[in-house]
Amino acid sequence: MNLCQLLLKIAGWTVDVTVPDYPKCIICVAPHTSNWDFILGKLAYGAVGRKAGFLMKSSWFFFPLGCIFRAIGGIPVSRGKGEKRQSLVDSIVTKFNNSTRMALAITPEGTRSRTSQWHSGFLNIAKLADVPIVLGAIDYKTKTISITSEFTPTGDTDADMRYIKRYYSSFTGKYPEKFSTD
C-alpha cells in the first residue's frame, strides 16, 4: 500500500479507477466545490500509481507555493482581462504535442462557486491534441473517487457539454449547493 492509498483509507475514501493508463489524456473532474477536491484528486491518482498535472489560477503561484505547485504538475492560468497572452487552449495543445506522457486534470466548472456555465476548453484541447478524455468524479456522499468512463468529443460542443453534465449530475460535491449541472 502506498502513502496515497493509506491516507485515503484512513480518511474513509474509496478509489475506483478502471480506465487505461493512457500516455496522454485529459481528466475532466467534477464536482469542484472545495479546495479539498484538489488534494483528494491528487491522492486518488497517486493511489493507483499515476501522475497528473493540473490547471490552477495564477494567483496561487506565489512563493513558495508556486514552486511546490509547479513541482507537482501545476500549470498557472491567468484569468486577468485584457492581458496579451497566448490562448490557453493553444498553449495546452502545444504542451501535449511536445510531451511523450501527459495527463492533465481540468475542472470544467473553472470555479468552486456555483455556476451553470462550464468551460468547454477541455473539449477543444482533447480534439486538437487528439487525446482521450476520462471522466473523474469526486463523490462526497459515497466518499468515492472514480475514473471509470471515457468520452470522445463529437465536435458539437453544446451536445457534448449536455452529455458530460448529465454524467456528473448524480455526484455530490463537498458543498452540494455550489454544484450545478443545469
Secondary structure, 3 states (H helix, E strand, C coil): CCHHHHHHHHCCCEEEECCCCCCEEEEEEECCCCCHHHHHHHHHHHHCCCCCEEEEEHHHCCCCHHHHHHHCCEEEECCCCCCCCCCHHHHHHHHHHCCCCEEEEECCCCCCCCCCCCCCHHHHHHHHHCCCEEEEEEECCCCEEEEEEEECCCCCHHHHHHHHHHHHCCCCCCCHHHCCCC
